[in-house]
């Protein structure tokens, strides 16, 4: 009789349902590191974009191309403020990613796509740097699109662990 009970799941044969926390508790995988990477990368990308934008606004002679050679015909001041705005948004979204927030994942993908497109248009002014930023954006998009849900599970688990310790 004890052999039968040993092979059954917890709660079987007692009339009680099995514990819910065991099935619902998601175990984090190594891919959570990709979300942390994406969050930190967005923080770094934001800082880079802010610096790039301020340089474009205040030191226009720094870049290789003249304004007429850019694919989109706007002045460096406009480019600078666009990069500055993307940088601020990327930093805020990167901080949100560390909490596992769904809004941060969605906006993180959106800001990475926007940054990649804008840097494609800025490539004539600073080609190597633009290519590096575009590659970084692609890695961020991959991390958030494929593995973003795991960070939310880790965050929920840590919140429930914290609440359990308080009680």
TORRODREN-697962 format. One record per residue: residue in three letters; x, y negated, z of N, C-alpha, C in turn. Coordinates in steps of 0.001 Angstrom, whole numbers, plus 500000, padded with zeros to 6 digits. Atoms other than C-alpha are relative to their C-alpha. Last residue first. Layout:
rest, n.X, n.Y, n.Z, ca.X, ca.Y, ca.Z, c.X, c.Y, c.Z
Ala, X, Y, Z, X, Y, Z, X, Y, Z
...
//
This chain:
rest, n.X, n.Y, n.Z, ca.X, ca.Y, ca.Z, c.X, c.Y, c.Z
Unk, 501096, 499422, 499211, 504099, 462703, 507286, 500489, 500876, 501071
Unk, 500569, 501025, 499125, 506925, 460519, 506010, 498955, 500578, 500941
Unk, 499066, 500245, 498900, 508853, 463520, 504642, 499454, 498979, 500987
Unk, 500049, 498829, 499122, 505853, 464585, 502546, 500929, 499821, 501194
Unk, 501236, 500073, 499224, 505557, 461071, 501100, 499898, 501168, 500975
Unk, 499855, 501118, 499065, 509219, 461114, 500039, 498759, 499889, 500894
Unk, 499060, 499558, 498960, 508851, 464556, 498456, 500152, 498931, 501068
Unk, 500737, 499076, 499141, 505731, 463333, 496589, 500896, 500547, 501104
Unk, 500991, 500758, 499228, 507647, 460312, 495286, 499236, 500929, 500938
Unk, 499278, 500707, 498945, 510633, 462474, 494280, 499047, 499165, 500851
Unk, 499544, 499041, 498998, 508368, 464875, 492387, 500717, 499290, 501141
Unk, 501170, 499576, 499231, 506590, 462055, 490565, 500394, 500959, 501116
Unk, 500424, 501131, 499171, 509948, 460572, 489523, 498802, 500380, 500865
Unk, 499020, 500136, 498918, 511254, 463942, 488305, 499582, 498881, 500946
Unk, 500197, 498871, 499083, 508080, 464554, 486308, 500954, 499910, 501183
Unk, 501228, 500263, 499253, 508280, 461055, 484778, 499738, 501118, 501003
Unk, 499668, 500995, 498981, 511916, 461693, 483829, 498771, 499664, 500835
Unk, 499346, 499338, 498870, 510908, 464904, 482037, 500360, 499017, 501118
Unk, 500975, 499534, 499015, 508383, 463176, 479786, 500655, 500600, 501237
Unk, 500464, 501028, 499079, 511091, 461203, 477983, 499065, 500479, 501083
Unk, 499848, 499564, 498615, 512845, 464199, 476442, 499459, 499019, 501032
Unk, 499951, 498557, 499809, 512089, 464102, 472725, 499950, 500398, 501467
Unk, 501060, 499296, 500708, 510926, 460559, 472038, 499962, 501488, 500339
Unk, 501325, 500345, 499491, 512975, 458804, 474689, 498888, 500796, 499336
Unk, 500128, 499644, 498585, 516285, 460528, 474045, 498590, 499743, 500512
Unk, 499999, 498543, 499836, 515934, 460404, 470272, 499750, 500383, 501455
Unk, 501278, 499513, 500528, 514970, 456712, 470226, 499897, 501508, 500185
Unk, 501032, 500383, 499031, 517930, 455864, 472476, 498645, 500528, 499550
Unk, 499863, 499111, 498848, 520316, 457801, 470226, 498943, 499706, 501067
Unk, 500479, 498689, 500437, 518990, 455938, 467173, 500104, 501009, 501145
Unk, 501464, 500016, 500020, 519422, 452610, 468957, 499425, 501352, 499601
Unk, 500422, 499956, 498596, 523075, 453393, 469716, 498476, 500019, 500099
Unk, 499784, 498624, 499546, 523670, 454144, 466035, 499550, 500173, 501451
Unk, 501021, 499176, 500651, 522089, 450797, 465091, 500135, 501458, 500438
Unk, 501262, 500257, 499305, 524258, 448993, 467680, 498871, 500829, 499390
Unk, 499915, 499382, 498665, 527433, 450595, 466295, 498676, 499832, 500748
Unk, 500073, 498547, 500184, 526462, 449699, 462702, 500034, 500718, 501355
Unk, 501385, 499672, 500322, 525763, 446092, 463709, 499822, 501507, 499831
Unk, 500780, 500121, 498778, 529182, 445853, 465362, 498536, 500370, 499753
Unk, 499627, 498882, 499132, 530935, 447164, 462285, 499152, 499974, 501276
Unk, 500379, 498655, 500457, 529070, 444846, 459890, 500310, 501138, 500975
Unk, 499078, 499262, 499136, 529132, 441457, 461650, 499765, 501493, 499782
Unk, 499285, 500915, 499122, 527449, 438765, 459540, 501050, 500724, 500841
Unk, 499057, 500797, 500794, 526449, 441020, 456656, 500830, 499071, 500871
Unk, 498804, 499238, 500325, 524933, 443515, 459123, 501024, 499190, 499189
Unk, 498860, 500774, 499496, 522455, 441007, 460613, 501334, 500616, 499572
Unk, 500003, 501295, 500667, 519516, 442386, 458597, 501190, 499134, 500377
Unk, 499785, 499700, 501418, 520361, 445916, 459711, 500037, 498692, 499214
Unk, 498557, 499891, 500204, 520707, 444519, 463235, 500346, 500416, 498574
Unk, 499419, 501344, 499941, 517101, 443360, 463073, 501504, 500051, 499789
Unk, 500386, 500725, 501214, 515914, 446783, 461926, 500637, 498611, 499976
Unk, 499312, 499383, 501144, 517869, 448622, 464628, 499687, 499243, 498709
Unk, 498587, 500367, 499941, 516708, 446194, 467318, 500772, 500575, 498820
Unk, 499880, 501420, 500376, 513071, 446592, 466293, 501459, 499560, 499980
Unk, 500301, 500094, 501432, 513347, 450396, 466389, 500166, 498557, 499530
Unk, 498855, 499408, 500686, 515076, 450269, 469786, 499787, 499962, 498485
Unk, 498923, 500999, 499988, 512449, 447824, 471085, 501237, 500550, 499301
Unk, 500335, 501156, 500838, 509605, 450119, 469971, 501146, 498990, 499956
Unk, 499914, 499576, 501405, 511204, 453265, 471405, 499746, 498810, 499085
Unk, 498590, 499712, 500273, 511784, 451527, 474718, 500214, 500444, 498570
Unk, 499355, 501269, 500365, 508257, 450071, 474612, 501491, 500190, 499726
Unk, 500610, 500491, 501240, 506779, 453578, 474497, 500679, 498708, 499551
Unk, 499621, 499111, 501101, 509167, 454987, 477097, 499487, 499476, 498676
Unk, 498600, 500272, 500299, 508758, 451941, 479360, 500495, 500903, 498876
Unk, 499930, 501251, 500758, 504968, 452179, 479187, 501440, 499688, 499606
Unk, 500366, 499734, 501383, 505211, 455837, 480240, 500100, 498737, 499150
Unk, 501267, 500584, 500444, 507057, 454903, 483433, 499753, 500270, 498515
Unk, 500748, 498979, 500717, 509817, 457294, 484519, 498676, 499499, 499453
Unk, 501123, 499574, 499170, 511090, 454881, 487173, 499185, 501093, 499332
Unk, 499461, 499333, 498819, 514523, 454547, 485535, 498896, 500465, 500955
Unk, 499728, 498592, 500312, 512763, 453773, 482279, 500508, 500767, 501211
Unk, 501245, 499240, 499916, 511356, 450564, 483763, 500197, 501477, 499713
Unk, 500310, 499864, 498572, 514863, 449214, 484336, 498722, 500808, 500207
Unk, 499022, 499065, 499440, 515712, 449918, 480705, 499782, 500221, 501485
Unk, 500469, 498658, 500347, 512483, 448179, 479661, 500954, 501053, 500547
Unk, 501201, 499730, 499204, 513472, 445008, 481519, 499467, 501412, 499738
Unk, 499592, 499861, 498592, 516985, 445093, 480043, 498791, 500335, 500874
Unk, 499310, 498714, 499839, 515684, 445764, 476537, 500433, 500221, 501448
Unk, 501003, 498934, 500007, 513209, 442863, 476768, 500650, 501365, 500232
Unk, 500744, 500116, 498745, 515968, 440435, 477775, 498960, 501118, 500094
Unk, 499138, 499620, 498886, 518179, 441646, 474955, 499288, 499954, 501337
Unk, 499917, 498535, 499998, 515413, 441519, 472373, 500851, 500468, 501172
Unk, 501292, 499464, 499570, 514754, 437900, 473319, 499982, 501516, 500055
Unk, 500121, 500299, 498568, 518455, 436992, 473048, 498694, 500588, 500556
Unk, 499150, 499042, 499284, 518728, 438722, 469681, 499908, 499796, 501516
Unk, 500636, 498679, 500170, 515747, 436715, 468392, 500799, 501059, 500747
Unk, 501120, 499941, 499056, 517215, 433519, 469894, 499241, 501319, 499878
Unk, 499528, 499958, 498623, 520508, 434128, 468137, 498874, 500121, 501003
Unk, 499497, 498645, 499731, 518982, 434958, 464790, 500406, 500131, 501466
Unk, 501173, 499129, 499975, 517038, 431691, 464944, 500400, 501441, 500295
Unk, 500719, 500324, 498758, 520178, 429741, 465874, 498761, 500887, 500131
Unk, 499445, 499216, 498899, 522084, 431574, 463157, 499323, 499681, 501328
Unk, 498762, 500492, 499416, 519798, 430079, 460556, 500475, 500893, 501142
Unk, 500280, 500810, 498817, 517227, 432036, 458608, 501347, 499566, 500560
Unk, 499445, 501352, 500018, 517420, 433480, 455125, 499463, 499167, 501165
Unk, 501133, 500847, 499643, 516886, 437171, 455686, 500554, 498591, 500159
Unk, 501162, 499547, 500779, 519440, 439270, 453825, 498739, 499184, 500281
Unk, 500834, 499088, 499225, 522276, 437160, 455307, 498788, 500419, 499162
Unk, 499694, 498607, 500338, 524659, 435683, 452735, 499181, 501003, 500803
Unk, 500533, 499640, 501306, 523131, 432186, 452840, 500244, 501455, 499621
Unk, 501438, 499761, 499878, 523804, 431881, 456586, 499404, 500449, 498666
Unk, 500721, 501258, 499887, 527520, 432266, 456075, 498511, 500323, 499992
Unk, 500786, 500468, 501137, 529006, 435634, 456774, 499439, 498612, 500258
Unk, 499302, 499934, 501274, 531840, 436575, 459103, 499245, 499349, 498858
Unk, 500409, 498902, 500873, 530420, 435496, 462451, 500593, 499863, 498615
Unk, 499434, 498729, 499544, 532280, 433272, 464920, 499714, 501128, 499012
Unk, 498857, 499675, 500860, 531534, 430019, 463039, 500633, 501343, 500366
Unk, 500419, 499439, 501288, 528081, 429890, 464650, 501164, 500408, 499104
Unk, 498717, 499951, 500712, 529374, 429354, 468163, 499794, 500669, 498644
Unk, 499053, 501031, 499588, 526437, 428208, 470318, 501337, 500010, 499264
Unk, 500586, 501325, 499769, 523371, 429971, 468904, 501080, 498944, 500210
Unk, 500597, 500493, 501242, 525039, 433002, 467328, 499431, 498595, 500171
Unk, 498900, 500346, 500907, 527260, 433454, 470394, 499443, 499427, 498702
Unk, 499431, 501266, 499524, 524192, 433280, 472637, 501173, 499554, 499136
Unk, 500905, 501104, 500279, 522457, 435933, 470554, 500556, 498657, 500434
Unk, 499996, 500214, 501446, 525407, 438317, 470554, 499118, 498816, 499624
Unk, 498708, 500623, 500335, 525752, 437904, 474329, 500061, 499672, 498516
Unk, 500013, 501343, 499415, 522039, 438578, 474862, 501298, 499269, 499653
Unk, 500860, 500849, 500833, 522143, 441485, 472425, 499936, 498579, 500539
Unk, 499325, 500280, 501267, 525132, 443036, 474188, 499176, 499052, 499134
Unk, 498894, 500921, 499699, 523445, 442713, 477591, 500740, 499617, 498725
Unk, 500561, 501307, 499669, 520264, 444253, 476230, 501076, 498976, 500292
Unk, 500444, 500592, 501256, 522170, 447095, 474579, 499418, 498611, 500239
Unk, 498784, 500438, 500701, 523909, 447762, 477901, 499633, 499316, 498687
Unk, 499416, 501083, 499201, 520599, 447882, 479780, 501237, 499430, 499303
Unk, 500819, 501192, 500233, 519048, 449888, 476943, 500491, 498818, 500830
Unk, 499671, 500505, 501336, 521971, 452314, 477106, 499161, 498769, 499672
Unk, 498737, 500737, 499867, 521460, 452654, 480870, 500402, 499406, 498645
Unk, 500222, 501163, 499146, 517820, 453584, 480343, 501245, 499148, 500141
Unk, 500773, 500975, 500769, 518596, 455856, 477385, 499744, 498735, 500819
Unk, 499143, 500578, 501038, 521364, 457615, 479336, 499248, 498922, 499233
Unk, 499137, 500927, 499255, 519016, 458089, 482301, 500957, 499321, 499016
Unk, 500850, 501147, 499694, 516581, 459561, 479822, 500778, 498975, 500805
Unk, 500198, 500775, 501224, 519264, 461804, 478358, 499135, 498776, 500256
Unk, 498833, 500851, 500214, 520272, 462902, 481865, 499879, 499162, 498741
Unk, 500322, 501228, 499260, 516750, 464218, 482339, 501158, 499014, 499858
Unk, 500386, 501052, 500933, 517732, 466671, 479593, 499576, 498723, 500701
Unk, 498852, 500842, 500306, 519616, 468789, 482126, 499661, 498854, 499066
Unk, 498960, 499330, 500774, 516315, 470126, 483328, 501153, 499030, 499784
Unk, 499272, 500828, 500967, 513958, 468988, 486039, 501073, 500821, 499293
Unk, 498576, 500028, 499687, 511735, 471629, 487601, 500716, 499143, 498961
Unk, 499135, 499868, 501168, 508079, 470854, 487315, 501455, 499887, 500423
Unk, 498722, 500658, 499777, 506018, 471477, 490450, 500930, 500264, 498819
Unk, 500006, 501355, 500538, 502519, 472325, 489268, 501359, 499317, 500108
Unk, 500176, 499989, 501451, 502841, 476091, 489645, 500142, 498604, 499421
Unk, 498957, 499174, 500609, 504355, 476051, 493133, 499891, 499980, 498486
Unk, 498749, 500741, 500154, 502279, 473092, 494293, 501075, 500820, 499320
Unk, 499968, 500819, 501204, 498984, 474846, 493604, 501357, 499342, 499773
Unk, 499655, 501406, 499741, 499401, 477634, 496168, 500150, 499224, 498696
Unk, 498562, 500202, 499806, 497654, 480810, 495006, 500299, 498531, 500229
Unk, 499285, 500280, 501246, 493870, 480920, 495547, 501497, 499826, 500278
Unk, 499531, 501392, 500079, 492617, 482592, 498718, 500700, 499786, 498661
Unk, 501149, 500868, 500233, 490508, 485775, 498659, 500383, 498534, 499914
Unk, 500409, 500599, 498729, 493345, 487673, 500287, 498763, 499148, 499840
Unk, 500566, 499008, 499108, 493985, 490102, 497413, 499531, 499429, 501327
Unk, 500817, 498994, 500667, 496283, 487683, 495651, 499508, 501011, 501022
Unk, 501415, 500302, 499880, 497446, 484699, 497756, 499101, 501031, 499354
Unk, 500446, 500477, 498688, 501052, 484898, 496610, 498517, 499666, 499990
Unk, 499625, 501387, 499697, 501466, 486880, 493375, 499474, 499577, 501352
Unk, 501033, 500978, 500302, 501143, 490674, 493449, 500482, 498596, 500339
Unk, 499941, 500364, 501415, 504142, 493017, 493226, 498957, 498963, 499620
Unk, 498719, 500620, 500329, 504759, 493129, 496982, 500051, 499554, 498550
Unk, 499996, 501401, 499581, 501087, 493716, 497733, 501302, 499301, 499633
Unk, 500978, 500716, 500821, 501036, 496905, 495669, 500011, 498516, 500355
Unk, 499435, 500180, 501333, 504243, 498213, 497213, 499052, 499203, 499105
Unk, 499133, 501171, 499972, 502855, 497599, 500720, 500652, 499761, 498648
Unk, 500817, 501190, 500000, 500000, 500000, 500000, 500859, 498749, 500000
//
